[in-house]
Amino acid sequence: MGLLLEIEFLTGVCRAAREPSDDAPDWPPQPDRVFSALVSAWAARGERADERTALEWLEEQPPPIIHASGHTSRTTPDVFVPPNDAKRSTAEKRYLKVMPDGRPRQPRRFPTARPDDPIVAMAWPAESLPEPALLEVLNALASCVGYLGHSASLVRCRFVLDDSPVDGHPAEHARRRVYPGRLRELEEAHSANPVRPTIGPGAPVFPKESLEATQLDHDWLALEVIDGEVPNIRAAALVCRVLRKTLMSGYRKAGLGEAIPEVVSGHTPSRAPTRQPHLAIAPLAFAGFPHADGRVLGFALIPPLATTLDRIEGFHLAFNQVARADRDLERRVLTLEGAPLREPLRLAPVPRDGTQKRSLSSAPYLTPSRIWSSATPIVLERHLKRKDEAEVRELIASACQNAHLPRPDLGSIWVGKHSAVEGMPPARPLAGEPPWTRWRLPKSLASRQLVHAVIDFGVDVSGPVLLGAGRFVGLGLCRGKGD
């Protein structure tokens, strides 16, 4: 027996957009939309403490399985409607716009789904079973939810303990989910603008990548550059450090400055460098394609193989503190400032609708491959003693082990100055090149040697393959041969 939320659309239609700029209806409705409706009911009922506890319990549960019938999408023609009331002003033109004859009209669309069956069920697993008192509180909130999406989408909601969703309704995984801290986000959005709060969608439920070498699931978050001058790829490690510091500032802005996870900061509570795997940040460049030139197009946030971004404590809350929702772009935008940047650099999550640039895809870095080539040079984990190629290959093999990858045969490792990935700069300046062509490293790595490598593991290995002492700041990032 598990927890089931039954939702019935009383008028037989669901008026809700999948995304703010999307003409497709949100069918079936996603958990983050339902959670927002429950929070709205909680606020309307007086923000009771026991109901807040119930909402905090619900946001900690895994994404439910959604059982819903098929649907028919109605066409979405433009409807011209008056905008919201103008801000207070003494200008005559502003007053005239308030009058019925002078109010402007703006085009709007209202995507609508007509389901074959108006009843939707969201089912949580048996381990998400609430106590009887908690179930009663959840039902009190559900009984006060009057609509989902547009106010014309009238609904009836109730929580029940059952393991038999509506017969004949196929099950599908949620596309978006709620997470610990989502309630606080909604409160802050309402406090910032009670009349028209800016509320971003919940966290995406990332598709699981198959990682045969580790038998673990992995995901990463790609951020594309949307504005600002991007430094040369040779300075990307310093930009990655700025990005990490910006994420850590999000924890402080959220009041979690004393609880920044070691997996994010890369340091223990005593401020010593952690010995545990932690969040890596890597540049995503125009590389590996004909005519590639190594331009940085974005950055990837890569969690350790043993976890996902969704499971890092406070990550979404901190990220949303520094990546504010941009109403015009209809995306969250994160702004980086500080050396080596000469001007603010704006990043936004890459859309998952298939329209992203190929260079921002995770496929070349995650898809299983037997042969991997360094796109950014590998920082050797210690200084050379013999200073010969055999010693370099030994350090590369050890770096693979340290990254929890199979140790390759030394004869299957090729090292040198140049990258096998088209468009990427060499590890060291070529003869006669100016000093700025050197890779810029954090001070702790400045004296280390850099090399490029091609590694044949002998078996298919799944990415990400991040090697060497600079693997957490974007150095030693490898691409598979099959991309």
N, C-alpha and C positions, 0 to 999 in steps of 0.2 A: 504494500500500500504506500502511495506517495501523495505529495501535495499537488492539487490540481486547481488551476484558476479557470473558471468558465466565464466566457465573455459572449454575450448575445447582442448583436446589432439590431436594435428594435425596429429601425426603418428599412432594414434589408440592404443597406449600403454602408460603405466605409469611405468617408471623405478624408483623405490624408495623403500627403506627398511622401515618397520614400526619402527624398532629399529636398532641401529648400528650392533648388532650381530644377528639380526633376519633374517630368510630366507623368512618370509612372506612379501608380498608387502604392501605398505601403500596405501590401497584403501578402501574407498575414501581418497584423500589427506586431511590431518588435517589442521585446521586453523593456527597452529603455523608454518607449512611449507610454507603456502601461505603468511603469514605475513613476514617471512624471505625473501621471494622472492621480496616482495614489498619494503622492506628495502634495498635490494641489488640494485633495480632499482633506489631508491631515491639517494643512494650513487653514482651510475653511472651518474645520471643527475646533480650532483653538489651539493647535500645536500641543496636544497632550503628550506628556512624557512617556506613557506606556505605548502610545502609537508611534512615537519616534523610535523607541526601542524595537518595535516590530519592523519598521522600515529599515533600520540598520541591520537587523537580522536578515531581511530579504535581500539587501544589496550584497551580502556576503555569500549568497548561494550561487552555485554554478548556473550557467545559462540553461533555461528550460528547453525541452523539446516542444515544438509547436505543432498542434494537430488542427488543420484547417482544410476546408474544401477548396475546390477550384473556384475561379472567379472570372468575371467578364469586366474588362476595363472600359469605362465610358470614355468617349472623346473629351478632350480638354480644350475647348475653344477659349480665346481670351475673353475675359469679363472685365469691363471697365468699372472700377469702384472708386469711391472717394478715399483718399489717404487718411491717416489718423489726424486728429486735431493738431493744428500748428502750434509751435511753441509761443509762449507769451511774448508780445512785441507791441511797440507803439506805432509801427509802420502802417500806413493806410492800406497798402496792398495786402498786408497780412490779414487785416480785419475783413477786407472784401472777400478773401478766400474762404472765410468761415460761413458766409451767406450761401444758401442753397444754390442760387444761380451762378455763383462765382467759384464754387468748389471744383477743383480740377479732378480729373479722373485718370487713374493709372491702371494699366493692364494687369490682371491677375488670373491665375489658373487654379482650378480646384480639382486635382486628380481624384477620381472616384472609382472604387471597385464595387461590383455587385456580386457578392459571393453566392455560390450554389446553395450553401447552407449558412445562415447567419450566425451560427454558434462556432466559436473558436475555443480551443482548450490549450493551456500551457501547463506542461507536466514537469515537475521537479522529481529527482530521484528519491528513493526511499530514505536515504541518509539526510535528506532535507526536510524531515518530518518535524513540524513545530509542536510545541506543547499545547494542550487544549486551550489554556488561557491566551496564548499567543495567536492561535488560530481564530479565536473569538475577536481579538483586536483587529486582525487582518480583515476579517469579514465586515467589521464595523466600518473600516476605511473603504472597502470595496463597495459597500452599499451606498456610499456617497459619491461614487464616480458616476457622473451623468453622461459623459461623452468621451470619445477617443478621437484625436485629430481635430477636425473642424467641429465646431459646436453643434452642427446639424447631425453629427454621427452619434445619435443617442444609443446608449448601451446599458445593459444590466450585467453586473459582475458579482461573482461570489467565489470564495475559496472553499474547497471540499477536500476531504481525504478519500482518495479513490485511485485505482490503478487501471481504470477502463475509460480512456478518452472516448470522444464521440466516434461511434462506429463508422467505418468507411472513410474517415479523414486521414489522408497520408501524413506521416510525421516528417518534419524537416528541422534542421538545426537553425538556431537563431543566427541572424546576421550581425545583430548588435546586442550588447549586454550591459548590465549595470555592474558596478564594482564598489568596493569599500571607498567611501568618500564622495559618492555620487550625490547623496542627500545634501552634503555640505556645499557642493558645487551649485546645486539648484537654489539653496538658500542665499548664497553669495550673489548669484545672478539676479535674484529678486531684490535683494538689498540694493544692488547697484542701480537697478532701474525697475521699480515696482510696477510702472504702467506697462512697459513693454520690455521685459527682460530678454537678453540675448542668451539663448540656451543652445549649446552645441549638442550634437547627437552623442549617444553613449559610445562606449568603446567597441570597435569592431571585434568580432570573433574571428581570429586569424585562421586561415586554412593551415592544416598541419602538413608540414613537409616530412617526407620519409627520409630518415637518416640511418641508413643500414649499418654504418660503422659504429654508431653509438647506441642504437636502439632507443633514441630519445627524440622528442618533438622539439621543433625550433621555429622561431619566427623573428622577424626584425621589422623595424619601422623605418621606411625611407622618407627623407625630407628633401624636397626639391627646392632649388634656389629660385625665388620668384622676383627678387629685386636686390640690387646692390652689386658692388664689384667683388668678384671672387678672386682670392689670391691664387697664384700659381699652385699647381698640384704639389710642388716641392715644399710648400709651407702648410700643407693640409694638416699635418700632425699638430701644429699650433692652433689651427682653427678647431680641431677636434677637442683640444683642451678647453677652449673658450666655450664650446657647446656643452661639455660636461659641467663646467662651472655654472653655466646658465641653468641647467637642469637642477643642480644642487641649490641654486638660489630659489627655485620654485618650491623646494621643501621648506626653506626658511619663510617664504611669503605665505605658505600654508600653515605656518606655526609648527612645523616639524623639523626645525633646524637642528634640534638635539637628537633627532632620530633618523638622520639620513642613512639609509641602508649601506652596509659595506659593499654590497654588490653594485651600487651606483657610484659611491665616492672613490672606491679603490683603496680605501684606508680603513684601518681598524679604529675602534673608539679611542685608542691612545694615539691616533694620528700616524701610526706606523704603516708603511705600505702593506696591503693585504697579500697573503699568499694564496688566497682563494680566487677562483675565476670570477671575473666581474664584467660589468657592462663595457663593451668595446664600441668605439665610434670610428667609422671609416668613411673616406671620401668615395663618392660614386662619380667616375669620370667617363668622358667619351673615349672609350678604349676598346680594343678588341675587334674593331670593325674597319673596313677599308676607309682610308682618309682620316682615321681618328687622330686627334691632336692632344689628347690628355686633359682637355678642359674639364674642370670640376663642375658637375651639374647638380650635385646634391650630396647628402650625407646619410649614412645608415646607422641606426641605433641597434646594436646587436647584443642581446642578452647571452649569458652563459648557456651552454647546451643543457644544463640541468634544470633550466627554468624558462619562462616566457615573460614578456613585458607585463602581461596581465597579472602575473603572480608576484611581481616585485612590489613590496609594500609601499603604498603611497605614490607609486609612479604616476598614475593617471591624474591624481590630484595635483601633484607637483608640475607635471607637464602642462596641464591646463592653466596653471597660475602664470606661466611664462609664455604660453602660446594662446593668446587671446583670440576669440572668435571674431573674424572679420566679416561683417555683414555683406559688404560688396563682393568679396571673393567667395563667400559662403564656405570658408575653411578657417581653421585655426592657423595663426601666423606667429612664428617664433622669431624674435629679433636678436641677433648676436652683435655685440659691440666689444671693442678692445683689440689690442695688438694680437695678430698682425693685420687686422682689418683697418683699412683707411676710412671706411664709412660703414654705417650699419648694414648688416646682411640679413635679409629676410628669407625665412624658410617656411615651407608648408608641407604637410603630409601629402604624399603622392596619392592621387585618386586611384581607387581599386576597380575602375570601370573599364580597364583595358586601353585607355587613351594615353597612358604615361609613355615617356620616352623609353626606348629599349635600353639605353644606358642606365636607367634607374631601376631596371628589373633586378630582382634578387636571383633569378634563374642561373646566370653564369657563375654565381658564387655559392650556390647551394646544391645544384643538381649533381648527383653522384658522377664521379669521373675517376679514371685510373691515374691520369696525368694532370698535374696542377702546375701553373706557372705564376710567379709573383708579378702582380700588377704594380704594387708599390714595393720598394726594396725592403729586404729583411735586415733588421738590426741584430747583429750577432750578440748572443747573450753573455759573452765575456770577451776580453781582449785576446788576440791571437798570441800564441807562444812560438810556434814554429813558423808561422806566417807562410804556410803553403796551402795549395788548393785542397789537399787531403784533409787538413785540419778544418777548413771551412765546411767541407762536406760532413764531417763528423758533427760539427755544431748545428748544421741544418737538420741532421737526423735526430739529434737530441732535442732540438726545438719542436720537431713533430711529436716526440714523446711527451714533452712538457705541455703541448696543446691537446693531449689525450687522443692523438692520432696514431695509426700504426707506424712503427719505425721502418723507414725504407732502407733498402740495401744501399750502401755507399756508392756502388757502381751505377745506381739508378738515379743519382743526383747530379745535375749539371749546374755549375755556378759560373758567374761572370759579371761583367759591368752592365750588360744590356738586358732589357726585359724581352721575353718572348711574346708579350702582349702588345699588339700594335698600338702605337700612339703614346706609350708610357716612356718617360725620360729615363736615362741610364742612372745607375746607382751613384756614380761619381762623374764629375764634369769631364768632358772630353778635352783633349789637348787644345789649348788656345781659347777655351770658353771662359766667360767672365765669372767672377766669384759668386754671383747671385744664382748661378745654375746648380750650386750645391743644395742638397736637401737640408731644410732647417729643422732641427730636432729640439725637443725639450732639453734643458740644461743637464738633466740626469743621464741623457743618452748622447750628449754632444760628442764625446770622445770615441764612441763605438764605430766599428766598421759596418758599412752597408754593402749588401750584395743582392743581385737578382739570382733566382734559381728556377729550374724546371725539375719537378720531382715525379718520378714514376713509382707509385706505391705498390704496383703489382696487382692490386685488387681495387675495385671501385670504392671510393671514399666519398662520403657526403660532406658538403660544406656546412658552415663556413670553415675555410682553412686560413687561419690567422697565425703567423709564425714570428718568433723572435721577441726581443725585448720591447719593441714598440708596437706590439700587436693590439694594445688597447687604445692606441691613438691613431690607428689607420695605416700603420706600416706593417709590412709582411702580409698584406691582403692578396690572396691568390684567386685565380680564375681557373675553372676546369676547362679541359681541352674540348669538351663536347658542346660549348656554347655557340 
